[in-house]
């Protein structure tokens, strides 16, 4: 079996797929971020390629399975990206993708509330959408299913799962500050204001959540066949 992992990042999904399918499966990872691929190869060795959609550097009908985990929300044109994924899959191949659902995230909402004291909320939202234009759009399951069908896939289904999230407050803040939202904010703040923001975050989160943050996130799994 040949599997393409689009937006492979540090290889977490690829490693799980190797465990599930066995050593005879060829897994190839694609990501636009070289640093992410380099980080992943420290722990899990598999073929990786620096590339973007819709210019995947593979011949048509190459793969038996293609997965795209939380990546199609980031591209400028998700339709062209999906069509390119379908192109490199053989007939009968399965294509799967994941996107975030629409459940409210109180921890993320609090982070944004504090951030908006330093940068206008509308400006933050515009900056975020510039990096992840389809995040809210794909939160609607009917749109996800329609996108798979429009790309020429058949038997498209969407499953939703809800996960209970619990992590140390310090870990949540570190991950959030390193996220797209954090990057957008950091670009707009001086070093001094960024340090003030981080201190205010710590005080606000420890007051609201204590040592750990807990919330639920829903994930949509879209699966279809070529």
C-alpha positions in Angstrom: 0.0 0.0 0.0 1.1 3.5 -0.8 -0.1 6.3 1.6 0.3 10.1 1.1 0.3 12.2 4.3 -0.4 15.8 3.2 0.6 18.4 5.7 2.6 15.7 7.5 4.3 18.2 9.9 6.4 16.4 12.4 5.1 13.0 11.4 2.7 12.2 14.2 0.0 10.9 11.9 2.5 9.1 9.6 4.0 7.2 12.6 0.5 6.1 13.7 -0.3 4.9 10.2 3.0 2.9 10.1 2.1 1.2 13.3 -1.4 0.4 12.0 -0.4 -0.9 8.6 2.9 -2.6 9.1 6.4 -2.3 7.7 5.5 -3.1 4.1 3.5 0.1 3.6 5.2 3.0 1.9 4.2 6.3 3.6 5.3 9.6 2.0 4.9 12.9 3.8 4.4 16.3 2.2 4.7 19.6 3.9 5.5 23.2 2.9 7.5 23.8 6.1 11.0 22.4 6.0 11.6 23.1 9.7 8.6 20.9 10.6 10.0 18.0 8.4 13.4 18.3 10.0 12.0 18.2 13.5 9.9 15.1 12.7 12.8 13.2 11.2 14.6 13.3 14.5 12.2 10.6 15.8 10.6 9.0 12.8 12.4 8.3 9.5 10.2 8.1 6.4 10.3 9.7 2.9 9.3 13.4 3.0 9.0 16.1 0.3 8.9 19.9 0.6 5.9 20.8 -1.6 2.7 22.7 -1.7 -0.8 22.1 -3.1 -1.9 22.3 -5.8 1.5 21.3 -7.1 2.1 17.9 -5.6 5.2 16.5 -7.2 3.8 13.0 -7.9 2.4 11.3 -11.0 -1.3 10.7 -11.3 -2.7 7.5 -9.7 0.3 6.9 -7.4 -1.3 6.4 -4.0 -3.8 4.0 -2.5 -4.7 6.3 0.4 -4.3 10.0 1.0 -4.8 11.8 4.3 -4.8 15.5 5.1 -4.9 16.3 8.8 -5.9 19.9 9.6 -4.2 21.3 6.6 -6.9 22.2 3.9 -8.1 25.1 6.1 -4.7 26.7 5.5 -4.6 26.8 1.7 -5.7 29.7 -0.5 -8.0 27.5 -2.6 -9.1 24.3 -0.9 -10.9 23.1 -4.1 -7.7 23.1 -6.2 -5.8 21.5 -3.3 -8.4 18.7 -3.0 -8.4 18.1 -6.7 -4.7 17.8 -6.7 -4.8 15.2 -3.9 -7.4 13.3 -5.9 -5.2 13.4 -9.0 -2.3 11.6 -7.4 -4.7 8.8 -6.1 -5.5 5.7 -8.0 -9.1 4.7 -8.8 -10.7 3.1 -5.7 -8.3 5.0 -3.4 -9.6 6.4 -0.1 -9.1 10.0 0.8 -9.6 11.3 4.3 -9.3 14.8 5.9 -9.8 16.3 9.3 -11.0 19.8 10.3 -11.9 21.4 13.6 -15.6 21.7 14.5 -17.4 24.6 16.0 -17.6 23.9 19.7 -16.7 26.9 21.8 -13.2 26.7 23.3 -13.2 28.8 26.6 -9.4 28.7 26.9 -8.9 30.0 23.3 -11.6 32.6 23.9 -9.9 33.8 27.0 -6.5 34.0 25.1 -8.2 36.1 22.4 -9.9 38.3 25.1 -6.5 39.1 26.6 -4.9 39.6 23.1 -7.6 42.1 22.1 -6.4 44.4 25.0 -3.1 44.8 23.0 -4.3 44.6 19.4 -7.7 45.4 17.9 -9.8 42.2 17.8 -10.9 42.8 14.2 -7.3 43.2 13.1 -6.4 39.9 14.8 -9.2 38.1 13.1 -8.2 39.5 9.7 -4.6 38.4 10.3 -5.8 34.9 11.3 -8.0 34.5 8.3 -5.2 35.5 6.1 -3.3 32.4 7.3 -6.2 30.0 7.8 -9.0 31.2 5.5 -11.3 28.2 5.7 -11.2 27.3 9.4 -14.7 28.5 10.2 -16.1 27.5 6.8 -15.1 23.8 7.2 -16.6 23.7 10.7 -19.9 23.1 8.9 -20.1 19.3 8.2 -22.3 19.8 5.1 -19.6 22.0 3.5 -16.9 19.4 4.2 -19.0 16.7 2.6 -19.8 18.9 -0.4 -16.1 19.8 -0.9 -15.1 16.1 -1.1 -17.9 15.5 -3.6 -16.9 18.5 -5.7 -13.4 17.2 -6.0 -14.7 14.2 -7.8 -14.9 11.8 -4.9 -17.7 9.3 -4.2 -19.5 8.0 -1.1 -18.4 10.9 1.0 -19.3 10.7 4.7 -18.4 12.9 7.7 -18.0 11.6 11.2 -17.7 13.9 14.2 -15.9 13.1 17.4 -15.6 15.2 20.6 -12.4 15.0 22.7 -12.0 16.1 26.3 -8.8 18.2 26.4 -6.8 18.7 29.6 -3.3 20.1 29.8 -1.2 22.2 32.1 -2.0 25.9 31.8 1.7 26.7 31.0 1.6 24.1 28.2 -1.6 25.6 26.7 -0.2 29.1 26.8 3.1 28.0 25.2 1.3 26.2 22.4 -1.1 29.1 21.8 1.6 31.7 21.7 3.4 29.6 19.1 0.2 29.1 17.0 -0.9 31.1 14.0 -2.9 33.4 16.3 0.2 33.9 18.5 2.4 34.5 15.5 -0.1 37.1 14.1 -0.1 38.9 17.5 3.7 38.8 17.9 4.2 40.5 14.6 2.2 43.4 15.8 3.8 43.9 19.2 7.1 45.3 20.3 9.2 43.2 22.5 8.1 45.1 25.6 4.4 44.8 24.8 4.8 41.1 24.0 6.4 40.5 27.4 3.5 42.4 29.1 1.0 40.4 27.2 2.6 37.1 28.3 2.6 38.2 31.9 -1.0 39.3 31.8 -1.9 35.9 30.2 -0.3 34.0 33.0 -2.1 36.0 35.7 -5.5 35.8 33.9 -5.3 32.1 33.1 -4.1 31.1 36.6 -7.0 33.1 38.1 -9.6 31.6 35.7 -8.3 28.0 35.3 -5.6 27.4 37.9 -2.9 24.9 37.1 -4.8 23.1 34.3 -7.2 24.1 31.5 -10.0 21.7 30.5 -12.3 22.0 27.5 -13.8 20.0 24.7 -12.9 20.1 21.0 -14.9 18.5 18.2 -13.2 17.2 15.1 -14.8 16.4 11.7 -13.5 13.4 9.8 -14.3 13.5 6.1 -13.8 10.2 4.2 -14.5 9.5 0.5 -13.5 7.2 -2.4 -12.1 8.0 -5.8 
